[in-house]
Amino acid sequence: MEYTLDIEISLPRNEVAKKFDSEENMKHWQKGFINMEHLSGEKGKTGATAKLTYKMGNREIEMIETITLLDPPKAFHLTFDAKNVYNIQENYFEELPSGHTKWISKNEFKFSGFMKFMGFLMPGAFKKQSYSYMTDFKAFAEEGKSVLDNA
């Protein structure tokens, strides 16, 4: 399953990229984020891996994040490997003539096991979750609104 989403953020690209590339900021725009544990490679560089933990409903979900391309402030490419779900994500940040930034997120999901069924039945749920993260990031970047304020 593949899809592309985009959103305009009313900030310059360098500022958007700096906020996006901050581990400390993740808890403010990714609902359910618990923690990030560095596993290998040079932290924050291409090839680095980390274990991310999220609370979704009554479950904790762990995934391994790998940075596959780091070209700030233009691009951040990542993969996320969780139980039965593999996500390839390419994030691009374009400067707009207005001085704002367009965030384009290209996503590809590969499923196995039970998640093949879920991916087939509910493809919109994955797109909706991705867009929710994007709108929460926009609110955090522009206005300092944190998803923790609603927790």
Accessible surface in RSA format (square Angstrom, percent):
REM  Atomic radii and reference values for relative SASA: ProtOr
REM  Chains: A
REM  Algorithm: Lee & Richards
REM  Probe-radius: 1.40
REM  Slices: 20
REM RES _ NUM      All-atoms   Total-Side   Main-Chain    Non-polar    All polar
REM                ABS   REL    ABS   REL    ABS   REL    ABS   REL    ABS   REL
RES MET A   1    69.05  35.8  25.52  16.9  43.53 103.6  38.10  32.4  30.94  41.0
RES GLU A   2   131.92  75.7 102.51  77.6  29.41  70.0  26.71  51.7 105.22  85.9
RES TYR A   3    24.05  11.2  12.19   6.9  11.87  30.9  22.56  17.0   1.49   1.8
RES THR A   4    74.92  53.3  49.67  50.4  25.25  60.2  31.30  42.0  43.61  65.9
RES LEU A   5    19.21  10.7  16.07  11.5   3.14   7.9  19.21  13.5   0.00   0.0
RES ASP A   6    71.76  50.3  58.34  58.1  13.42  31.7   0.52   1.2  71.24  71.1
RES ILE A   7    14.53   8.3  10.43   7.8   4.10   9.9  14.53  10.5   0.00   0.0
RES GLU A   8    81.68  46.9  75.12  56.8   6.57  15.6  25.95  50.2  55.74  45.5
RES ILE A   9     0.00   0.0   0.00   0.0   0.00   0.0   0.00   0.0   0.00   0.0
RES SER A  10    53.30  45.0  38.59  51.5  14.72  33.9  20.03  42.7  33.28  46.6
RES LEU A  11    27.97  15.6  26.55  19.0   1.42   3.6  27.97  19.6   0.00   0.0
RES PRO A  12    73.18  53.3  72.24  65.9   0.93   3.4  73.18  60.4   0.00   0.0
RES ARG A  13    39.31  16.5  37.49  19.1   1.83   4.3   0.97   1.3  38.34  23.2
RES ASN A  14   103.88  71.6  98.39  95.1   5.49  13.2  29.36  70.7  74.52  72.0
RES GLU A  15    70.60  40.5  66.05  50.0   4.55  10.8  27.06  52.3  43.54  35.5
RES VAL A  16     0.00   0.0   0.00   0.0   0.00   0.0   0.00   0.0   0.00   0.0
RES ALA A  17     4.41   4.1   3.84   5.9   0.57   1.3   4.16   5.9   0.25   0.7
RES LYS A  18   157.97  77.1 146.79  90.1  11.18  26.6  96.01  86.4  61.96  66.0
RES LYS A  19    54.17  26.4  53.07  32.6   1.10   2.6  21.18  19.1  32.98  35.1
RES PHE A  20    21.97  11.0  13.02   8.1   8.95  23.3  13.02   7.9   8.95  25.6
RES ASP A  21    76.08  53.3  51.56  51.3  24.52  58.0  10.45  24.6  65.63  65.5
RES SER A  22    30.39  25.7  22.77  30.4   7.61  17.5  20.21  43.0  10.18  14.3
RES GLU A  23    71.18  40.9  57.29  43.3  13.88  33.1  32.80  63.4  38.38  31.3
RES GLU A  24   109.05  62.6 101.08  76.5   7.97  19.0  57.31 110.9  51.74  42.2
RES ASN A  25    24.67  17.0  24.67  23.8   0.00   0.0   0.00   0.0  24.67  23.8
RES MET A  26    15.72   8.1  15.72  10.4   0.00   0.0   8.16   6.9   7.56  10.0
RES LYS A  27    69.91  34.1  68.50  42.0   1.41   3.4  37.00  33.3  32.91  35.1
RES HIS A  28    41.13  22.5  41.11  28.6   0.02   0.0  26.92  27.7  14.21  16.5
RES TRP A  29    11.87   4.8  11.87   5.7   0.00   0.0  11.85   6.3   0.02   0.0
RES GLN A  30    20.91  11.7  19.89  14.5   1.02   2.4   0.51   1.1  20.41  15.5
RES LYS A  31    97.03  47.3  90.29  55.4   6.73  16.0  72.55  65.3  24.48  26.1
RES GLY A  32    30.85  38.0   0.00   N/A  30.85  38.0  17.77  48.8  13.08  29.3
RES PHE A  33    31.52  15.8  13.07   8.1  18.45  48.0  13.07   7.9  18.45  52.8
RES ILE A  34    79.80  45.4  54.24  40.4  25.56  61.6  57.84  41.7  21.96  59.6
RES ASN A  35    69.80  48.1  67.43  65.2   2.37   5.7  23.78  57.2  46.02  44.5
RES MET A  36    45.64  23.6  25.48  16.9  20.17  48.0  25.42  21.6  20.22  26.8
RES GLU A  37    83.90  48.2  78.93  59.7   4.97  11.8  32.37  62.6  51.53  42.1
RES HIS A  38    70.55  38.6  47.85  33.3  22.71  58.1  38.35  39.5  32.21  37.5
RES LEU A  39    80.93  45.1  48.92  35.0  32.01  80.5  50.88  35.7  30.05  80.9
RES SER A  40    54.17  45.8  47.77  63.8   6.40  14.7  42.37  90.2  11.80  16.5
RES GLY A  41    50.23  61.9   0.00   N/A  50.23  61.9  29.99  82.3  20.25  45.3
RES GLU A  42   121.29  69.6 106.90  80.9  14.40  34.3  47.07  91.0  74.22  60.6
RES LYS A  43   126.48  61.7 109.11  66.9  17.37  41.4  65.04  58.5  61.44  65.4
RES GLY A  44    37.02  45.7   0.00   N/A  37.02  45.7  27.52  75.5   9.50  21.3
RES LYS A  45   106.09  51.8 106.09  65.1   0.00   0.0  49.80  44.8  56.29  60.0
RES THR A  46    79.75  56.7  55.98  56.8  23.77  56.7  47.31  63.5  32.44  49.0
RES GLY A  47    42.59  52.5   0.00   N/A  42.59  52.5  29.60  81.2  12.99  29.1
RES ALA A  48     4.64   4.3   3.66   5.7   0.97   2.2   3.82   5.4   0.82   2.2
RES THR A  49    26.49  18.8  25.28  25.6   1.21   2.9  23.32  31.3   3.17   4.8
RES ALA A  50     5.74   5.3   5.69   8.8   0.05   0.1   5.69   8.0   0.05   0.1
RES LYS A  51    57.83  28.2  57.31  35.2   0.52   1.2  17.84  16.1  39.99  42.6
RES LEU A  52     0.40   0.2   0.40   0.3   0.00   0.0   0.40   0.3   0.00   0.0
RES THR A  53    10.51   7.5  10.51  10.7   0.00   0.0   5.78   7.8   4.73   7.2
RES TYR A  54    10.25   4.8  10.25   5.8   0.00   0.0   3.37   2.5   6.88   8.5
RES LYS A  55   107.25  52.3  98.45  60.4   8.81  21.0  73.16  65.9  34.09  36.3
RES MET A  56    66.74  34.6  56.94  37.7   9.80  23.3  38.75  32.9  27.99  37.1
RES GLY A  57    67.40  83.1   0.00   N/A  67.40  83.1  44.05 120.9  23.35  52.3
RES ASN A  58   151.36 104.4 121.70 117.6  29.66  71.4  30.34  73.0 121.02 117.0
RES ARG A  59   156.58  65.7 152.47  77.7   4.10   9.8  65.46  89.5  91.11  55.2
RES GLU A  60   115.22  66.1  85.03  64.3  30.18  71.9  25.90  50.1  89.31  72.9
RES ILE A  61    37.76  21.5  34.66  25.8   3.10   7.5  37.76  27.2   0.00   0.0
RES GLU A  62    91.50  52.5  77.20  58.4  14.30  34.0  23.12  44.7  68.38  55.8
RES MET A  63    31.55  16.3  29.75  19.7   1.80   4.3  24.43  20.8   7.11   9.4
RES ILE A  64    62.69  35.7  61.94  46.1   0.75   1.8  61.94  44.6   0.75   2.0
RES GLU A  65    14.47   8.3  14.38  10.9   0.10   0.2   0.00   0.0  14.47  11.8
RES THR A  66    36.46  25.9  36.46  37.0   0.00   0.0  23.40  31.4  13.06  19.7
RES ILE A  67    18.04  10.3  17.48  13.0   0.56   1.4  17.48  12.6   0.56   1.5
RES THR A  68    66.40  47.2  44.32  44.9  22.08  52.6  42.56  57.2  23.84  36.0
RES LEU A  69    74.07  41.3  74.07  53.0   0.00   0.0  74.07  52.0   0.00   0.0
RES LEU A  70    39.17  21.8  17.51  12.5  21.66  54.5  17.51  12.3  21.66  58.3
RES ASP A  71    63.99  44.8  62.09  61.8   1.91   4.5  10.03  23.6  53.96  53.8
RES PRO A  72    74.38  54.2  55.62  50.7  18.76  68.2  55.82  46.1  18.57 115.4
RES PRO A  73    31.64  23.1  31.64  28.8   0.00   0.0  31.64  26.1   0.00   0.0
RES LYS A  74   111.71  54.5 110.32  67.7   1.39   3.3  54.74  49.3  56.98  60.7
RES ALA A  75     6.11   5.6   6.11   9.4   0.00   0.0   6.11   8.6   0.00   0.0
RES PHE A  76     4.64   2.3   4.52   2.8   0.12   0.3   4.64   2.8   0.00   0.0
RES HIS A  77    22.59  12.3  22.59  15.7   0.00   0.0  12.79  13.2   9.80  11.4
RES LEU A  78    20.11  11.2  19.94  14.3   0.16   0.4  19.94  14.0   0.16   0.4
RES THR A  79    14.70  10.5  14.70  14.9   0.00   0.0   8.32  11.2   6.38   9.6
RES PHE A  80    29.78  14.9  28.76  17.8   1.02   2.7  28.76  17.4   1.02   2.9
RES ASP A  81    74.61  52.3  69.32  69.0   5.29  12.5  10.54  24.8  64.08  63.9
RES ALA A  82    21.21  19.5  11.12  17.2  10.09  23.0  16.34  23.0   4.87  12.9
RES LYS A  83   178.75  87.2 155.47  95.4  23.28  55.4 108.50  97.7  70.25  74.8
RES ASN A  84    46.86  32.3  35.86  34.7  10.99  26.5   4.23  10.2  42.63  41.2
RES VAL A  85    23.04  15.2  20.11  18.2   2.92   7.0  20.98  18.2   2.05   5.6
RES TYR A  86    75.72  35.4  75.40  42.9   0.32   0.8  48.68  36.6  27.04  33.3
RES ASN A  87    12.40   8.6  12.40  12.0   0.00   0.0   4.54  10.9   7.85   7.6
RES ILE A  88    49.21  28.0  48.13  35.9   1.08   2.6  48.13  34.7   1.08   2.9
RES GLN A  89    33.40  18.7  33.25  24.3   0.15   0.4   0.02   0.0  33.39  25.3
RES GLU A  90    53.90  30.9  53.90  40.8   0.00   0.0   5.97  11.5  47.93  39.1
RES ASN A  91     0.01   0.0   0.01   0.0   0.00   0.0   0.00   0.0   0.01   0.0
RES TYR A  92    65.82  30.7  65.82  37.4   0.00   0.0  48.30  36.3  17.52  21.6
RES PHE A  93     2.79   1.4   0.00   0.0   2.79   7.3   0.00   0.0   2.79   8.0
RES GLU A  94    79.19  45.5  77.49  58.6   1.70   4.1  27.27  52.7  51.92  42.4
RES GLU A  95   118.37  68.0  94.56  71.5  23.81  56.7  22.63  43.8  95.74  78.2
RES LEU A  96    42.38  23.6  35.03  25.1   7.35  18.5  36.09  25.3   6.29  16.9
RES PRO A  97   147.16 107.3 101.99  93.0  45.17 164.2 116.35  96.1  30.81 191.5
RES SER A  98    76.77  64.9  36.53  48.8  40.24  92.7  50.13 106.8  26.64  37.3
RES GLY A  99    40.02  49.4   0.00   N/A  40.02  49.4  35.90  98.5   4.12   9.2
RES HIS A 100    55.86  30.5  55.27  38.4   0.59   1.5  33.95  35.0  21.91  25.5
RES THR A 101     0.00   0.0   0.00   0.0   0.00   0.0   0.00   0.0   0.00   0.0
RES LYS A 102    67.26  32.8  67.26  41.3   0.00   0.0  15.68  14.1  51.58  54.9
RES TRP A 103     8.13   3.3   8.13   3.9   0.00   0.0   8.13   4.3   0.00   0.0
RES ILE A 104    24.30  13.8  24.30  18.1   0.00   0.0  24.30  17.5   0.00   0.0
RES SER A 105     2.91   2.5   2.91   3.9   0.00   0.0   0.26   0.6   2.66   3.7
RES LYS A 106    94.20  46.0  92.89  57.0   1.31   3.1  41.99  37.8  52.21  55.6
RES ASN A 107     4.85   3.3   0.14   0.1   4.71  11.3   1.50   3.6   3.35   3.2
RES GLU A 108    50.28  28.9  49.94  37.8   0.35   0.8   7.83  15.2  42.45  34.7
RES PHE A 109    22.12  11.1  19.39  12.0   2.72   7.1  19.39  11.8   2.72   7.8
RES LYS A 110   105.30  51.4  98.46  60.4   6.84  16.3  57.30  51.6  48.00  51.1
RES PHE A 111    34.51  17.3  15.82   9.8  18.69  48.6  17.17  10.4  17.34  49.6
RES SER A 112    53.79  45.5  53.33  71.2   0.45   1.0  39.79  84.7  14.00  19.6
RES GLY A 113    52.33  64.5   0.00   N/A  52.33  64.5  36.41  99.9  15.92  35.7
RES PHE A 114   134.21  67.1 119.94  74.3  14.26  37.1 128.11  77.7   6.09  17.4
RES MET A 115    42.71  22.1  42.71  28.3   0.00   0.0  24.73  21.0  17.98  23.8
RES LYS A 116   131.94  64.4 124.07  76.1   7.87  18.7  68.75  61.9  63.18  67.3
RES PHE A 117   112.91  56.5 107.31  66.5   5.60  14.6 112.31  68.1   0.60   1.7
RES MET A 118    50.03  25.9  50.03  33.1   0.00   0.0  41.25  35.1   8.77  11.6
RES GLY A 119     5.83   7.2   0.00   N/A   5.83   7.2   1.84   5.0   3.99   8.9
RES PHE A 120   167.61  83.9 145.73  90.3  21.89  57.0 153.84  93.3  13.77  39.4
RES LEU A 121   100.36  55.9  74.43  53.2  25.93  65.2  76.09  53.4  24.26  65.3
RES MET A 122    89.87  46.5  84.18  55.7   5.69  13.6  72.32  61.5  17.56  23.3
RES PRO A 123    61.77  45.0  59.57  54.3   2.20   8.0  59.89  49.4   1.88  11.7
RES GLY A 124    46.08  56.8   0.00   N/A  46.08  56.8  38.27 105.0   7.81  17.5
RES ALA A 125    41.97  38.6  27.84  43.0  14.13  32.1  32.91  46.3   9.05  24.0
RES PHE A 126    38.17  19.1  34.70  21.5   3.47   9.0  37.52  22.7   0.65   1.9
RES LYS A 127    93.71  45.7  93.65  57.5   0.06   0.1  40.77  36.7  52.94  56.4
RES LYS A 128   160.25  78.2 151.99  93.3   8.26  19.7 101.72  91.6  58.53  62.3
RES GLN A 129    72.69  40.6  69.55  50.8   3.14   7.5  30.77  65.5  41.92  31.8
RES SER A 130    15.12  12.8  10.80  14.4   4.33  10.0   7.06  15.0   8.06  11.3
RES TYR A 131    91.41  42.7  91.41  52.0   0.00   0.0  61.64  46.3  29.77  36.7
RES SER A 132    35.03  29.6  29.73  39.7   5.30  12.2  21.36  45.5  13.67  19.2
RES TYR A 133    39.60  18.5  39.60  22.5   0.00   0.0  37.97  28.5   1.63   2.0
RES MET A 134     3.33   1.7   3.33   2.2   0.00   0.0   3.18   2.7   0.15   0.2
RES THR A 135    50.52  35.9  45.79  46.4   4.73  11.3  34.73  46.7  15.79  23.9
RES ASP A 136    22.95  16.1  21.20  21.1   1.75   4.1   0.94   2.2  22.02  22.0
RES PHE A 137     0.00   0.0   0.00   0.0   0.00   0.0   0.00   0.0   0.00   0.0
RES LYS A 138    58.19  28.4  58.19  35.7   0.00   0.0  45.59  41.0  12.60  13.4
RES ALA A 139    25.69  23.6  24.25  37.4   1.43   3.3  25.50  35.9   0.19   0.5
RES PHE A 140    26.46  13.2  25.73  15.9   0.73   1.9  25.73  15.6   0.73   2.1
RES ALA A 141     4.80   4.4   0.00   0.0   4.80  10.9   0.00   0.0   4.80  12.7
RES GLU A 142    52.37  30.1  21.24  16.1  31.13  74.1   8.14  15.7  44.23  36.1
RES GLU A 143   106.66  61.2  69.87  52.9  36.79  87.6  40.63  78.6  66.04  53.9
RES GLY A 144    50.30  62.0   0.00   N/A  50.30  62.0  26.03  71.4  24.27  54.4
RES LYS A 145   121.01  59.0 116.39  71.4   4.62  11.0  70.12  63.1  50.89  54.2
RES SER A 146    12.42  10.5   8.31  11.1   4.11   9.5   9.46  20.1   2.95   4.1
RES VAL A 147    16.73  11.0  10.45   9.5   6.28  15.1  11.28   9.8   5.46  14.8
RES LEU A 148    85.01  47.3  70.84  50.7  14.17  35.6  71.13  50.0  13.89  37.4
RES ASP A 149   112.50  78.8  76.82  76.5  35.67  84.4  31.05  73.1  81.45  81.2
RES ASN A 150   127.86  88.2  91.46  88.4  36.40  87.7  30.46  73.3  97.41  94.1
RES ALA A 151   117.60 108.1  43.22  66.7  74.38 169.2  80.37 113.2  37.23  98.6
END  Absolute sums over single chains surface
CHAIN  1 A     8647.7       7022.8       1625.0       4832.4       3815.3
END  Absolute sums over all chains
TOTAL          8647.7       7022.8       1625.0       4832.4       3815.3
